[in-house]
Amino acid sequence: MINKILNFYTRPLVRDAVNTTVLSTVGKTVGFLVPFFIAAWFGVSEETDAFFFAYGLILFLSGIFAPVVKSVIVPYIAQARSNNEDVGKFVGGLLGISGIGMLVLTVLLLLVAKPVLSVVARFDEQALNFIFQLLLETSPLIVLLVWTSILEGALNTYKKFAFPAISPAFRAITNLIIIFTFKDKYGVHSIALGYIVGEIVRLAVLLFVTKQLNLFKLRMSFWITPKLMEFFKTASYQIIGMVAIGFNPIVDKTMASWLDKGSVSILHYADRLYMIPVTFMITGLMVTLLSHWSERYIKEGFQRLKKDVNRTVKMVTLLTLPITVLLIIFQRQIVTLAFGRGDFDEASLLTTGWAWVCYLLGFAPYIIGSVFLYAHMTTKNTKVIMQYGFYSVALTILLNYILMRSFGITGIALARTCVHIFFVLYLSKVFYNNTRGVR
């Protein structure tokens, strides 16, 4: 039995997935402490509503591009390495062009945010001004998060998974130090400062590691080469899809603002708690899958990819279903441990717990759907992500409106689960249709 386990572990994909998951657990654990400290230090208030709403907008924009470049870059660098092309020039060009693009988008966000929010959200004038001020303070994150994602993707392609996995710990530690130091003086503004300084530290660490490993010679460039044009064309479909998918949390927070005060904060806290098991599964397994699958697909084509996907879906199902059951059984104890202190009152604790349960019902469907998502990325079939994104936004708005009328803030969380079920059904159907006839 021990020999079988050892033989299983020695497989490159399994070994990388396990090691990356362990390191990611270490790196993310510190990061997941941040919302809990924020909850203890600041509780649930109109100010936290304003910060989480502003931060959600920043994550929306950066979340459109950061995950895309981190994933789409992998098959391109894998192909470039097999063709002995200049990887450093490609990565440097991507850093330069994306920096300019993100800067332009940041300016556009700041120009349109206030007039749009005054129409779609139900914040008073004072709250809107406060949100806009927080947007200004956190806006550099849009560029920083995309840059760190590019470096993460490059390192993952070379199977240097350890450094991207552990890097969030540097950001989170810096974040907590800044918030703790300045919370009494600057209030929630210290949270914005902490996130900015933390991401700068993380970027510096990844740049240092890239240079020390000497995998490629990084050269910043602002010229669009044919290779970059091809990359942006492929990425554009996924970016459009991510715009739509990333819009869903904004829709959730906007519609939550129609409910009682504090609803936006409660939804954010429940979502952060839900993202703990999701992140551990995604950052460990999915990152290594994309790197290994890209190499195998280039060499062996659809037949090998289809076998890999089927095997992974079975494994993920066996992992996620028991985790879901256990987390739901002990949800009360976990939520109390996470938030049951400081300014977090009992009523908010109970509502956060039920919202988290509703999120957890979508845990297994989301992880299984992500397997098919990464399979589509491996084949550069990013159009399907764009198509799903449009469907998901319409479904989110419809289900939020229906379910929140009966269940309040928990209805919004339940709507997210329904969208995740559609996620796995749609992407799996398209994948198997594309591989029909492949045995």
Secondary structure per residue as TSV (DSSP state, phi and psi in degrees):
chain	resnum	aa	ss	phi	psi
A	1	M	-	360.0	-45.5
A	2	I	H	-62.7	-39.9
A	3	N	H	-63.7	-38.2
A	4	K	H	-64.0	-42.3
A	5	I	H	-63.6	-43.1
A	6	L	H	-64.2	-42.0
A	7	N	H	-64.1	-39.1
A	8	F	H	-64.8	-41.8
A	9	Y	H	-67.6	-31.4
A	10	T	T	-73.1	-10.3
A	11	R	S	-63.9	132.9
A	12	P	H	-53.6	-46.1
A	13	L	H	-64.8	-44.5
A	14	V	H	-64.6	-45.6
A	15	R	H	-61.2	-45.5
A	16	D	H	-65.0	-39.7
A	17	A	H	-64.9	-43.9
A	18	V	H	-66.8	-48.0
A	19	N	H	-61.9	-43.1
A	20	T	H	-66.1	-38.6
A	21	T	H	-62.6	-42.7
A	22	V	H	-63.2	-48.4
A	23	L	H	-66.8	-37.2
A	24	S	H	-65.5	-36.1
A	25	T	H	-60.7	-42.7
A	26	V	H	-64.2	-47.2
A	27	G	H	-66.1	-41.1
A	28	K	H	-79.6	-27.9
A	29	T	H	-57.0	-44.1
A	30	V	H	-64.5	-39.8
A	31	G	H	-64.0	-36.9
A	32	F	H	-75.2	-10.8
A	33	L	H	-73.3	-25.3
A	34	V	H	-58.1	-51.2
A	35	P	H	-61.2	-32.3
A	36	F	H	-68.5	-39.7
A	37	F	H	-67.9	-38.5
A	38	I	H	-61.8	-42.4
A	39	A	H	-61.9	-41.6
A	40	A	H	-70.8	-38.6
A	41	W	H	-81.2	-31.6
A	42	F	H	-120.4	-17.7
A	43	G	-	66.5	-148.4
A	44	V	S	-117.5	119.2
A	45	S	S	-156.1	176.9
A	46	E	H	-66.0	-32.5
A	47	E	H	-67.8	-41.8
A	48	T	H	-68.7	-35.1
A	49	D	H	-56.9	-46.2
A	50	A	H	-63.5	-44.1
A	51	F	H	-64.8	-49.1
A	52	F	H	-65.8	-30.2
A	53	F	H	-68.4	-46.7
A	54	A	H	-63.3	-44.7
A	55	Y	H	-63.6	-35.0
A	56	G	H	-63.1	-37.8
A	57	L	H	-65.3	-40.4
A	58	I	H	-64.8	-44.7
A	59	L	H	-64.5	-31.6
A	60	F	H	-60.5	-51.2
A	61	L	H	-67.3	-48.7
A	62	S	H	-67.2	-33.3
A	63	G	H	-69.6	-18.9
A	64	I	H	-68.6	-43.6
A	65	F	H	-100.8	-39.4
A	66	A	H	-58.8	-52.5
A	67	P	H	-64.4	-30.5
A	68	V	H	-65.9	-53.7
A	69	V	H	-65.6	-33.5
A	70	K	H	-64.0	-34.4
A	71	S	H	-94.5	-45.5
A	72	V	H	-65.4	-29.4
A	73	I	H	-66.5	-25.0
A	74	V	H	-63.8	-55.2
A	75	P	H	-63.3	-28.2
A	76	Y	H	-70.4	-43.9
A	77	I	H	-69.0	-36.9
A	78	A	H	-59.5	-42.2
A	79	Q	H	-68.6	-40.4
A	80	A	H	-62.8	-39.8
A	81	R	H	-65.1	-40.7
A	82	S	H	-67.6	-24.6
A	83	N	T	-98.5	7.0
A	84	N	T	56.9	40.4
A	85	E	-	-89.9	168.6
A	86	D	-	-80.9	98.6
A	87	V	H	-69.0	-40.0
A	88	G	H	-59.9	-38.8
A	89	K	H	-66.7	-40.7
A	90	F	H	-65.1	-47.4
A	91	V	H	-65.4	-42.5
A	92	G	H	-62.4	-40.5
A	93	G	H	-64.9	-37.9
A	94	L	H	-66.6	-38.2
A	95	L	H	-63.6	-44.8
A	96	G	H	-66.0	-51.5
A	97	I	H	-66.2	-42.1
A	98	S	H	-65.9	-34.4
A	99	G	H	-61.3	-45.0
A	100	I	H	-64.6	-45.5
A	101	G	H	-61.3	-43.6
A	102	M	H	-67.3	-33.4
A	103	L	H	-65.0	-42.3
A	104	V	H	-63.5	-43.7
A	105	L	H	-65.0	-35.5
A	106	T	H	-62.5	-44.3
A	107	V	H	-62.4	-43.5
A	108	L	H	-61.9	-41.2
A	109	L	H	-59.4	-44.8
A	110	L	H	-67.4	-30.0
A	111	L	H	-73.2	-37.7
A	112	V	H	-100.6	-13.7
A	113	A	H	-58.4	-52.3
A	114	K	H	-65.6	-48.4
A	115	P	H	-64.7	-34.5
A	116	V	H	-70.4	-44.7
A	117	L	H	-64.4	-31.8
A	118	S	H	-64.8	-19.8
A	119	V	H	-95.2	-46.6
A	120	V	H	-90.4	-26.4
A	121	A	S	-105.8	156.2
A	122	R	-	-105.9	55.9
A	123	F	-	-101.5	146.4
A	124	D	-	-76.5	175.6
A	125	E	H	-61.2	-40.8
A	126	Q	H	-63.8	-42.7
A	127	A	H	-65.9	-39.3
A	128	L	H	-63.3	-41.9
A	129	N	H	-63.1	-39.1
A	130	F	H	-66.9	-41.9
A	131	I	H	-60.5	-43.8
A	132	F	H	-63.5	-39.9
A	133	Q	H	-62.2	-42.0
A	134	L	H	-67.6	-33.4
A	135	L	H	-62.3	-43.6
A	136	L	H	-59.4	-41.5
A	137	E	H	-70.5	-34.6
A	138	T	H	-97.1	-6.3
A	139	S	T	-58.4	-32.8
A	140	P	T	-58.8	-19.0
A	141	L	H	-60.4	-29.0
A	142	I	H	-59.9	-47.1
A	143	V	H	-70.9	-45.3
A	144	L	H	-62.0	-42.5
A	145	L	H	-66.5	-36.9
A	146	V	H	-68.0	-41.8
A	147	W	H	-63.6	-43.9
A	148	T	H	-64.8	-34.4
A	149	S	H	-66.6	-37.7
A	150	I	H	-61.9	-45.7
A	151	L	H	-66.8	-37.2
A	152	E	H	-61.2	-46.9
A	153	G	H	-61.1	-41.0
A	154	A	H	-63.6	-45.8
A	155	L	H	-65.2	-38.4
A	156	N	H	-64.3	-35.5
A	157	T	H	-61.9	-37.3
A	158	Y	T	-83.0	8.3
A	159	K	T	62.4	29.5
A	160	K	-	-96.2	62.7
A	161	F	T	-69.5	-24.8
A	162	A	H	-62.0	-42.6
A	163	F	H	-70.3	-46.4
A	164	P	H	-63.0	-33.4
A	165	A	H	-67.2	-39.6
A	166	I	H	-87.6	-16.7
A	167	S	H	-60.9	-32.6
A	168	P	H	-59.5	-23.2
A	169	A	H	-64.0	-39.0
A	170	F	H	-63.5	-41.4
A	171	R	H	-64.4	-46.5
A	172	A	H	-67.6	-41.1
A	173	I	H	-61.4	-45.3
A	174	T	H	-61.6	-42.2
A	175	N	H	-57.7	-50.3
A	176	L	H	-64.2	-38.9
A	177	I	H	-62.7	-44.9
A	178	I	H	-64.6	-46.5
A	179	I	H	-61.9	-46.1
A	180	F	H	-62.9	-38.9
A	181	T	H	-68.7	-38.3
A	182	F	H	-112.5	4.6
A	183	K	H	-62.1	-37.3
A	184	D	H	-74.7	-29.1
A	185	K	H	-85.1	-42.2
A	186	Y	H	-112.6	-4.9
A	187	G	T	64.6	-137.5
A	188	V	T	-68.1	-15.5
A	189	H	H	-63.6	-26.7
A	190	S	H	-66.0	-28.3
A	191	I	H	-65.9	-45.1
A	192	A	H	-60.0	-45.4
A	193	L	H	-62.3	-40.6
A	194	G	H	-62.6	-42.3
A	195	Y	H	-64.6	-40.9
A	196	I	H	-65.0	-52.7
A	197	V	H	-63.3	-38.8
A	198	G	H	-61.3	-42.4
A	199	E	H	-70.7	-32.5
A	200	I	H	-63.4	-42.4
A	201	V	H	-62.6	-43.3
A	202	R	H	-62.8	-43.3
A	203	L	H	-60.4	-42.9
A	204	A	H	-62.1	-39.5
A	205	V	H	-63.9	-45.9
A	206	L	H	-66.3	-37.6
A	207	L	H	-64.3	-41.7
A	208	F	H	-63.3	-44.1
A	209	V	H	-63.6	-44.0
A	210	T	H	-59.2	-41.9
A	211	K	H	-68.7	-42.4
A	212	Q	H	-68.0	-36.8
A	213	L	H	-73.2	-21.6
A	214	N	T	55.4	42.5
A	215	L	S	-74.5	-35.9
A	216	F	S	-158.2	161.0
A	217	K	-	-93.3	107.7
A	218	L	-	-74.6	126.4
A	219	R	-	-132.3	109.9
A	220	M	-	-64.5	133.9
A	221	S	-	-144.1	152.2
A	222	F	-	-120.5	20.4
A	223	W	-	-104.1	138.6
A	224	I	-	-90.1	111.1
A	225	T	-	-89.8	165.3
A	226	P	H	-56.0	-36.9
A	227	K	H	-64.7	-42.0
A	228	L	H	-67.2	-36.2
A	229	M	H	-61.2	-43.5
A	230	E	H	-63.7	-41.4
A	231	F	H	-61.2	-49.0
A	232	F	H	-65.9	-31.1
A	233	K	H	-66.1	-46.3
A	234	T	H	-65.6	-43.0
A	235	A	H	-69.8	-25.7
A	236	S	H	-61.0	-38.9
A	237	Y	H	-63.3	-43.9
A	238	Q	H	-69.1	-35.0
A	239	I	H	-62.8	-44.4
A	240	I	H	-60.5	-42.8
A	241	G	H	-62.6	-40.4
A	242	M	H	-70.3	-29.1
A	243	V	H	-58.9	-46.7
A	244	A	H	-67.8	-47.2
A	245	I	H	-64.7	-43.3
A	246	G	H	-68.0	-18.5
A	247	F	H	-73.5	-21.3
A	248	N	H	-60.1	-46.0
A	249	P	H	-61.2	-33.2
A	250	I	H	-66.3	-41.5
A	251	V	H	-60.0	-44.8
A	252	D	H	-59.0	-48.4
A	253	K	H	-67.9	-37.9
A	254	T	H	-63.3	-46.1
A	255	M	H	-71.6	-28.3
A	256	A	H	-66.8	-28.9
A	257	S	T	-68.1	-14.5
A	258	W	T	-77.5	-15.3
A	259	L	S	-92.5	-161.7
A	260	D	S	-64.1	156.0
A	261	K	T	-61.2	140.2
A	262	G	T	94.6	-10.1
A	263	S	H	-65.1	-38.2
A	264	V	H	-62.2	-42.9
A	265	S	H	-65.3	-44.1
A	266	I	H	-61.2	-43.6
A	267	L	H	-62.1	-39.8
A	268	H	H	-65.3	-44.9
A	269	Y	H	-63.0	-42.8
A	270	A	H	-64.8	-40.2
A	271	D	H	-65.3	-41.3
A	272	R	H	-63.2	-38.7
A	273	L	H	-67.5	-39.2
A	274	Y	H	-65.5	-35.2
A	275	M	H	-71.6	-11.3
A	276	I	H	-63.7	-58.5
A	277	P	H	-64.8	-34.1
A	278	V	H	-62.0	-47.3
A	279	T	H	-64.8	-39.8
A	280	F	H	-62.1	-38.8
A	281	M	H	-71.8	-44.0
A	282	I	I	-70.2	-50.1
A	283	T	I	-70.3	-28.0
A	284	G	I	-84.6	-58.8
A	285	L	I	-78.3	-51.1
A	286	M	I	-65.5	-37.5
A	287	V	H	-61.9	-43.9
A	288	T	H	-72.1	-34.0
A	289	L	H	-59.0	-46.8
A	290	L	H	-61.4	-41.6
A	291	S	H	-65.4	-48.9
A	292	H	H	-70.3	-42.2
A	293	W	H	-62.4	-37.7
A	294	S	H	-61.1	-43.4
A	295	E	H	-65.4	-44.7
A	296	R	H	-66.2	-40.3
A	297	Y	H	-65.0	-40.2
A	298	I	H	-60.9	-37.0
A	299	K	H	-87.5	-38.9
A	300	E	H	-119.4	-11.3
A	301	G	-	80.8	-161.8
A	302	F	H	-62.8	-34.9
A	303	Q	H	-58.2	-47.3
A	304	R	H	-68.0	-39.0
A	305	L	H	-62.7	-42.6
A	306	K	H	-62.4	-41.3
A	307	K	H	-64.4	-42.4
A	308	D	H	-62.1	-42.2
A	309	V	H	-65.2	-46.3
A	310	N	H	-60.0	-42.4
A	311	R	H	-66.0	-40.9
A	312	T	H	-69.7	-38.3
A	313	V	H	-60.8	-42.7
A	314	K	H	-62.6	-44.1
A	315	M	H	-65.5	-44.2
A	316	V	H	-64.6	-39.9
A	317	T	H	-60.7	-45.1
A	318	L	H	-65.0	-26.8
A	319	L	H	-83.7	-45.1
A	320	T	H	-77.9	-34.1
A	321	L	H	-63.7	-48.4
A	322	P	H	-62.8	-37.5
A	323	I	H	-61.2	-43.2
A	324	T	H	-59.6	-47.2
A	325	V	H	-61.2	-46.1
A	326	L	H	-63.4	-42.8
A	327	L	H	-65.8	-37.2
A	328	I	H	-68.8	-40.5
A	329	I	H	-60.8	-41.1
A	330	F	T	-104.0	22.8
A	331	Q	H	-61.2	-38.8
A	332	R	H	-62.2	-46.4
A	333	Q	H	-66.1	-39.3
A	334	I	H	-68.3	-45.1
A	335	V	H	-64.1	-39.9
A	336	T	H	-64.6	-42.0
A	337	L	H	-62.9	-38.6
A	338	A	H	-75.9	-42.9
A	339	F	H	-122.7	-7.4
A	340	G	-	-77.3	58.7
A	341	R	S	-159.4	172.2
A	342	G	T	62.0	-133.1
A	343	D	T	-89.7	9.5
A	344	F	-	-86.1	110.1
A	345	D	-	-80.7	168.9
A	346	E	H	-65.8	-40.3
A	347	A	H	-63.6	-43.7
A	348	S	H	-65.3	-35.2
A	349	L	H	-62.9	-44.7
A	350	L	H	-65.0	-45.2
A	351	T	H	-65.4	-40.2
A	352	T	H	-61.0	-40.4
A	353	G	H	-62.0	-44.6
A	354	W	H	-68.7	-36.6
A	355	A	H	-63.8	-39.3
A	356	W	H	-64.4	-40.7
A	357	V	H	-59.3	-43.2
A	358	C	H	-62.3	-39.8
A	359	Y	H	-63.2	-42.3
A	360	L	H	-62.5	-28.6
A	361	L	T	-61.9	-21.8
A	362	G	T	-98.6	4.8
A	363	F	H	-61.8	-55.6
A	364	A	H	-61.4	-48.0
A	365	P	H	-58.4	-37.9
A	366	Y	H	-67.3	-43.5
A	367	I	H	-67.5	-42.2
A	368	I	H	-63.9	-42.3
A	369	G	H	-62.1	-33.7
A	370	S	H	-65.7	-30.3
A	371	V	H	-60.1	-46.5
A	372	F	H	-68.7	-33.6
A	373	L	H	-60.3	-46.2
A	374	Y	H	-70.4	-28.1
A	375	A	H	-65.5	-41.8
A	376	H	H	-65.3	-37.2
A	377	M	H	-63.8	-38.5
A	378	T	H	-59.8	-39.1
A	379	T	T	-89.0	3.6
A	380	K	T	62.2	25.0
A	381	N	-	-87.6	70.4
A	382	T	T	-83.2	-9.3
A	383	K	H	-62.5	-35.0
A	384	V	H	-65.0	-31.2
A	385	I	H	-68.5	-39.2
A	386	M	H	-62.6	-45.4
A	387	Q	H	-63.0	-44.7
A	388	Y	H	-62.0	-39.1
A	389	G	H	-56.8	-43.8
A	390	F	H	-64.1	-44.4
A	391	Y	H	-63.0	-39.4
A	392	S	H	-67.2	-36.9
A	393	V	H	-64.1	-47.7
A	394	A	H	-60.6	-42.1
A	395	L	H	-67.1	-38.6
A	396	T	H	-63.0	-47.5
A	397	I	H	-61.3	-46.1
A	398	L	H	-62.9	-49.4
A	399	L	H	-69.2	-38.4
A	400	N	H	-57.4	-47.5
A	401	Y	H	-62.7	-40.2
A	402	I	H	-72.3	-48.9
A	403	L	H	-78.3	-32.0
A	404	M	H	-69.7	-23.2
A	405	R	H	-69.4	-28.3
A	406	S	H	-100.0	-33.9
A	407	F	H	-118.4	3.2
A	408	G	T	65.2	-136.5
A	409	I	H	-65.3	-31.1
A	410	T	H	-68.8	-25.6
A	411	G	H	-64.7	-35.1
A	412	I	H	-66.1	-41.2
A	413	A	H	-65.3	-39.3
A	414	L	H	-65.9	-35.4
A	415	A	H	-61.9	-38.5
A	416	R	H	-59.7	-40.7
A	417	T	H	-62.4	-42.2
A	418	C	H	-62.2	-39.1
A	419	V	H	-65.3	-37.2
A	420	H	H	-66.5	-34.9
A	421	I	H	-64.5	-43.8
A	422	F	H	-61.2	-36.4
A	423	F	H	-54.5	-52.7
A	424	V	H	-70.5	-38.0
A	425	L	H	-65.8	-43.1
A	426	Y	H	-70.2	-49.6
A	427	L	H	-67.9	-35.7
A	428	S	H	-68.0	-39.9
A	429	K	H	-61.2	-46.1
A	430	V	H	-65.1	-41.2
A	431	F	H	-62.0	-47.9
A	432	Y	H	-71.3	-29.2
A	433	N	H	-64.9	-39.8
A	434	N	H	-70.8	-26.2
A	435	T	T	-103.9	14.7
A	436	R	T	-59.8	133.3
A	437	G	T	93.3	-11.4
A	438	V	-	-88.1	121.8
A	439	R	-	-115.0	360.0
